[in-house]
Amino acid sequence: MFTDGRKRSMFTDGRKTCPRGPLWIIEFVWAHRMMDIQQVVDPSSWPDVGSQPLSVEDPWRLRVSSAQVYSIVKSRDMQHFERVLNFLEDTHRLLPSLVAPIKHMKVMFGLKTLLIMWMLRERRGMVETVCKISKFFPSKLPQYQDQCSQHEMFLMRKNHVEFKALAQTLAMDKDKREDHIKNHMEEQYGEHYAQKVEDRLLHYLQQLETVLPGDTHIDKILKKESPVTEEEKLLLEVITSDSKNIAATLKKPLHCDVALCRRATIPQSSAHGKNGMESSKLSGSVLHVSASKDLHESMEAKTSLQNPPVVLQRGGG
C-alpha cells in the first residue's frame, strides 16, 4: 500500500512532467456519471488538457473537455461561454453527423444569445457588443448549408436575423436597452431560457459520449492483470482501496494534488506573466456533473419558454 505522501508525490512531483492522474480520474467520473465533480475538483485548480486537437482516438481529452464546458454552462460562467462555443465548433467539425444540424445550431444559438444578453445587462461597451453580435450572427451559415432542409435553413437564418436586429438596437439605444433589461430580459432570456440551453448542451454531450470508446483509461487499468507504470499502480491502489465507494476514494488525490500538479506545469519565469495567466484561464469555472438520475431528469424535463426564438420551439429537442 502507498502512503498518503507517496500518493501525493506521484501526482505532483514538480521535477517531472505533470502526470495525467487527475485528468484520468475526471474522465472516469464523467464517463460513469458517478458523482458531483464539483465536490472533487477545486474550481480554481482545473487541470489543463493541453492544446492538441480533439480526436475520437484521444477520448480522455473529449471527456474532460465535456466536463469543463458543462461546468461553465451549469455555473452560468458567462465570461467563459466562448470556450463552450469553441468546443462545440470543434466537435461539429470532428463529428458533423453526431446530432442533426438544427440541434447543434440550437445549442450554439442559445449560448450566443445568453452571452449577448449578459453583455447588454452588464452594460459592456457599445463597440465591443456590436462587434460580438456581428461575429456571432453572420448573414450566412456555411457550416450547416449542405446538411439541412430548406425549411431548417430558413428557420436558422430567420432567428439569426431577428435576434441580431434586436441586439444591435439594444446595444445602440440606451433607453430601449434599459427598458428591455427591466421589463423583458428575464422573461425572454432569463433562467428558464438558460436552463433549456443547458439541457440541450447536456443532451449533446451525452450523444458525444456514445461515440467514444467505452473504456476510460482507468477502466483499462482495472482490466489489466497487473499495472505497468508507477502511476497506474497508484491509480489502481486508489481505486481498489474502497471498492464500495470508488467515488469517495477518487476525491482524495484530487483535493490535495490538482492545484500542485497544475502549478508544476507553469514555468517559474512566467508564473506571474502571460503564460501563467493563459494556463489558468479556466480558474473560477465550477464543474457540476449531476448523478446519473439527475442527468436523465435534466435531459428529459420538458419545459417551454414563454417567449423564445422560434428555433427553440421547433425542429425537435
C-alpha positions as CSV (number, residue, x, y, z in Angstrom):
1,M,0.0,0.0,0.0
2,F,1.2,3.5,-0.8
3,T,1.3,6.0,2.0
4,D,-0.5,9.3,1.5
5,G,2.8,11.0,1.0
6,R,3.7,8.6,-1.8
7,K,0.3,9.3,-3.5
8,R,0.9,13.0,-3.3
9,S,4.4,12.8,-4.8
10,M,3.4,10.5,-7.6
11,F,0.8,13.0,-8.8
12,T,2.6,16.3,-8.1
13,D,6.4,15.9,-8.4
14,G,7.3,19.3,-9.9
15,R,10.6,17.9,-11.2
16,K,8.7,15.7,-13.7
17,T,6.1,16.3,-16.3
18,C,2.8,16.7,-14.6
19,P,1.1,13.2,-14.5
20,R,-2.3,12.8,-16.0
21,G,-3.8,11.1,-12.9
22,P,-6.3,13.8,-12.1
23,L,-7.4,14.0,-15.7
24,W,-7.9,10.3,-15.9
25,I,-9.9,10.5,-12.7
26,I,-12.1,13.3,-14.1
27,E,-12.6,11.2,-17.3
28,F,-13.6,8.2,-15.3
29,V,-16.1,10.1,-13.1
30,W,-17.6,11.9,-16.0
31,A,-18.0,8.8,-18.2
32,H,-19.6,6.8,-15.4
33,R,-21.7,9.7,-14.1
34,M,-20.6,8.7,-10.6
35,M,-20.8,11.9,-8.6
36,D,-20.9,15.6,-8.4
37,I,-17.3,16.5,-9.6
38,Q,-17.8,20.0,-8.1
39,Q,-17.1,18.2,-4.8
40,V,-13.8,16.8,-6.2
41,V,-12.2,19.5,-8.4
42,D,-11.3,22.8,-6.8
43,P,-12.9,25.4,-9.1
44,S,-9.7,27.4,-9.2
45,S,-7.5,24.4,-10.0
46,W,-8.8,22.7,-13.1
47,P,-6.1,20.6,-14.7
48,D,-5.1,21.5,-18.3
49,V,-5.9,19.1,-21.1
50,G,-3.3,20.7,-23.4
51,S,-3.6,22.3,-26.8
52,Q,-3.6,19.3,-29.0
53,P,-6.5,18.9,-31.5
54,L,-9.5,17.0,-30.2
55,S,-9.8,13.4,-31.6
56,V,-12.0,10.4,-31.0
57,E,-8.8,8.4,-30.8
58,D,-7.9,10.5,-27.7
59,P,-11.2,10.2,-25.8
60,W,-10.0,11.4,-22.4
61,R,-9.5,14.8,-23.9
62,L,-13.0,14.9,-25.2
63,R,-14.4,13.7,-21.9
64,V,-12.5,16.1,-19.7
65,S,-13.4,19.0,-22.1
66,S,-17.0,17.9,-22.0
67,A,-16.9,18.1,-18.2
68,Q,-15.3,21.6,-18.4
69,V,-17.8,23.1,-20.8
70,Y,-20.8,21.6,-18.9
71,S,-19.3,23.2,-15.7
72,I,-19.1,26.6,-17.4
73,V,-22.8,26.5,-18.5
74,K,-24.0,24.9,-15.3
75,S,-22.5,27.6,-13.2
76,R,-23.6,30.3,-15.7
77,D,-20.0,31.4,-16.1
78,M,-20.8,33.8,-18.9
79,Q,-17.3,35.1,-19.2
80,H,-16.2,31.7,-20.4
81,F,-19.1,30.9,-22.7
82,E,-16.9,31.4,-25.8
83,R,-14.9,28.4,-24.6
84,V,-18.0,26.3,-24.9
85,L,-18.8,27.7,-28.3
86,N,-15.3,26.9,-29.5
87,F,-15.6,23.3,-28.2
88,L,-18.9,22.8,-29.9
89,E,-17.5,24.2,-33.2
90,D,-14.5,21.8,-32.9
91,T,-16.7,18.8,-32.1
92,H,-19.0,19.6,-35.0
93,R,-16.1,19.7,-37.4
94,L,-14.9,16.4,-35.9
95,L,-18.3,14.7,-35.9
96,P,-20.6,16.6,-38.2
97,S,-23.3,13.9,-38.1
98,L,-23.3,13.5,-34.3
99,V,-26.7,15.3,-34.0
100,A,-29.0,16.8,-36.5
101,P,-27.6,20.2,-37.7
102,I,-30.7,22.0,-36.4
103,K,-30.0,20.6,-32.9
104,H,-26.4,21.7,-33.0
105,M,-27.5,25.2,-34.1
106,K,-30.0,25.4,-31.3
107,V,-27.3,24.9,-28.7
108,M,-25.0,27.4,-30.4
109,F,-27.7,29.9,-30.8
110,G,-28.9,29.6,-27.2
111,L,-25.4,30.1,-25.8
112,K,-24.7,33.1,-28.1
113,T,-28.0,34.8,-27.2
114,L,-27.3,34.3,-23.5
115,L,-23.8,35.7,-23.8
116,I,-25.0,38.8,-25.8
117,M,-27.8,39.5,-23.3
118,W,-25.4,39.2,-20.5
119,M,-23.1,41.8,-22.2
120,L,-26.1,44.1,-22.5
121,R,-27.2,43.6,-18.9
122,E,-23.6,44.3,-17.8
123,R,-23.6,47.5,-19.9
124,R,-20.5,46.4,-21.8
125,G,-19.2,48.9,-24.3
126,M,-21.3,49.5,-27.4
127,V,-18.4,48.8,-29.9
128,E,-17.4,45.6,-28.1
129,T,-21.0,44.4,-28.0
130,V,-21.9,45.2,-31.6
131,C,-18.7,43.5,-32.8
132,K,-19.6,40.4,-30.9
133,I,-23.1,40.4,-32.3
134,S,-21.8,40.6,-35.8
135,K,-19.3,37.8,-35.1
136,F,-22.0,35.5,-33.6
137,F,-24.8,36.2,-36.0
138,P,-23.4,36.4,-39.6
139,S,-25.7,36.6,-42.6
140,K,-24.7,33.1,-43.8
141,L,-24.3,29.8,-42.1
142,P,-21.9,27.8,-44.3
143,Q,-21.3,25.1,-41.6
144,Y,-24.9,23.9,-42.0
145,Q,-25.5,24.8,-45.6
146,D,-25.5,21.4,-47.2
147,Q,-26.7,19.5,-44.2
148,C,-30.2,20.9,-43.6
149,S,-33.5,21.1,-45.4
150,Q,-34.5,24.5,-46.9
151,H,-37.1,24.9,-44.1
152,E,-34.5,24.4,-41.4
153,M,-32.1,26.8,-43.1
154,F,-34.9,29.3,-43.3
155,L,-35.5,29.0,-39.6
156,M,-31.9,29.3,-38.7
157,R,-31.4,32.5,-40.8
158,K,-34.7,34.0,-39.6
159,N,-33.7,33.6,-35.9
160,H,-30.2,34.9,-36.6
161,V,-31.5,38.0,-38.4
162,E,-34.2,38.8,-35.9
163,F,-32.0,38.4,-32.8
164,K,-29.2,40.3,-34.5
165,A,-31.5,43.2,-35.2
166,L,-32.9,43.3,-31.7
167,A,-29.4,43.0,-30.1
168,Q,-27.9,45.8,-32.2
169,T,-30.8,48.1,-31.4
170,L,-30.4,47.4,-27.7
171,A,-26.7,47.9,-27.9
172,M,-27.0,51.3,-29.6
173,D,-30.1,52.7,-27.9
174,K,-29.7,53.1,-24.2
175,D,-33.3,53.9,-23.4
176,K,-34.6,50.8,-25.2
177,R,-31.8,48.7,-23.6
178,E,-32.8,49.8,-20.1
179,D,-36.5,49.2,-20.8
180,H,-35.7,45.7,-22.2
181,I,-33.5,44.8,-19.2
182,K,-36.2,46.0,-16.7
183,N,-39.3,44.6,-18.4
184,H,-38.4,41.8,-20.8
185,M,-35.0,40.3,-20.4
186,E,-35.7,37.9,-17.5
187,E,-38.9,36.7,-19.1
188,Q,-37.4,36.0,-22.5
189,Y,-33.7,35.2,-21.8
190,G,-33.6,34.6,-18.1
191,E,-33.0,31.5,-16.0
192,H,-35.8,29.5,-17.7
193,Y,-34.3,30.1,-21.1
194,A,-30.8,29.3,-19.7
195,Q,-31.9,26.0,-18.3
196,K,-33.3,25.0,-21.6
197,V,-30.0,25.7,-23.2
198,E,-28.2,23.8,-20.5
199,D,-30.4,20.8,-21.1
200,R,-29.7,20.9,-24.8
201,L,-25.9,21.1,-24.2
202,L,-26.2,18.1,-21.8
203,H,-28.0,16.1,-24.5
204,Y,-25.3,16.9,-27.0
205,L,-22.5,15.9,-24.6
206,Q,-24.3,12.6,-23.9
207,Q,-24.5,12.0,-27.6
208,L,-20.8,12.7,-27.9
209,E,-20.2,10.1,-25.1
210,T,-21.9,7.4,-27.2
211,V,-19.3,7.6,-30.0
212,L,-16.3,7.4,-27.7
213,P,-14.6,4.2,-26.8
214,G,-16.4,2.6,-23.9
215,D,-13.4,2.2,-21.6
216,T,-11.7,5.1,-19.9
217,H,-8.0,4.9,-19.0
218,I,-8.9,3.8,-15.5
219,D,-11.3,1.1,-16.9
220,K,-8.4,-0.2,-18.9
221,I,-6.1,-0.3,-15.9
222,L,-8.8,-2.2,-13.9
223,K,-8.9,-4.9,-16.7
224,K,-5.2,-5.5,-16.7
225,E,-3.8,-8.4,-14.7
226,S,-1.1,-6.1,-13.3
227,P,-0.4,-2.4,-13.7
228,V,2.6,-1.3,-15.7
229,T,3.7,2.1,-14.6
230,E,4.1,3.6,-11.2
231,E,1.2,6.0,-11.9
232,E,-1.0,3.0,-12.9
233,K,-0.1,1.3,-9.7
234,L,-1.1,4.4,-7.7
235,L,-4.4,4.7,-9.5
236,L,-5.2,1.1,-9.1
237,E,-4.3,1.2,-5.4
238,V,-6.5,4.3,-5.0
239,I,-9.4,2.8,-6.9
240,T,-9.4,-0.6,-5.2
241,S,-8.8,0.8,-1.7
242,D,-12.6,1.2,-1.2
243,S,-14.5,-0.9,-3.8
244,K,-17.8,0.0,-2.2
245,N,-17.4,3.7,-2.8
246,I,-14.9,4.4,-5.6
247,A,-16.3,8.0,-6.0
248,A,-15.3,8.9,-2.4
249,T,-11.9,7.3,-2.9
250,L,-11.2,9.3,-6.0
251,K,-11.7,12.6,-4.2
252,K,-8.6,12.0,-2.1
253,P,-5.8,12.6,-4.7
254,L,-7.7,15.3,-6.5
255,H,-8.4,17.5,-3.5
256,C,-4.8,17.6,-2.4
257,D,-3.0,17.2,-5.7
258,V,-4.6,19.0,-8.6
259,A,-3.5,22.5,-7.6
260,L,0.1,21.4,-7.1
261,C,0.1,19.4,-10.3
262,R,-1.2,22.4,-12.2
263,R,1.4,24.7,-10.8
264,A,4.1,22.2,-11.7
265,T,3.3,22.8,-15.4
266,I,3.8,26.6,-15.2
267,P,7.4,27.7,-15.7
268,Q,8.7,29.7,-12.8
269,S,9.9,32.5,-15.1
270,S,6.3,33.1,-16.3
271,A,4.3,32.2,-13.3
272,H,3.1,35.7,-12.9
273,G,3.2,36.6,-16.6
274,K,1.3,35.9,-19.8
275,N,1.9,32.2,-19.9
276,G,0.9,31.8,-16.3
277,M,-2.3,33.7,-16.9
278,E,-3.1,31.8,-20.1
279,S,-2.6,28.4,-18.3
280,S,-5.1,29.4,-15.7
281,K,-7.9,30.8,-17.8
282,L,-10.3,28.2,-16.5
283,S,-9.8,29.3,-12.9
284,G,-13.2,30.1,-11.4
285,S,-15.2,27.6,-13.5
286,V,-17.1,25.1,-11.5
287,L,-17.7,21.6,-12.7
288,H,-21.0,20.3,-11.7
289,V,-21.8,16.9,-13.0
290,S,-25.0,15.5,-11.6
291,A,-25.5,11.9,-10.7
292,S,-27.0,9.6,-13.3
293,K,-30.6,10.1,-12.1
294,D,-30.3,13.9,-12.1
295,L,-28.7,13.9,-15.5
296,H,-31.5,12.0,-17.1
297,E,-34.1,14.0,-15.3
298,S,-32.5,17.2,-16.6
299,M,-32.4,15.9,-20.1
300,E,-36.0,14.6,-20.1
301,A,-37.5,17.7,-18.4
302,K,-40.0,19.2,-20.8
303,T,-40.2,22.9,-20.4
304,S,-41.4,25.6,-22.7
305,L,-40.2,29.2,-22.9
306,Q,-42.7,31.9,-22.6
307,N,-41.3,34.0,-25.5
308,P,-38.4,32.1,-27.0
309,P,-37.0,32.5,-30.5
310,V,-38.9,30.2,-32.9
311,V,-35.9,27.9,-33.3
312,L,-36.2,26.9,-29.7
313,Q,-39.8,25.9,-30.3
314,R,-39.5,23.9,-33.5
315,G,-37.4,21.3,-35.1
316,G,-37.3,18.7,-32.2
317,G,-35.3,18.7,-29.0
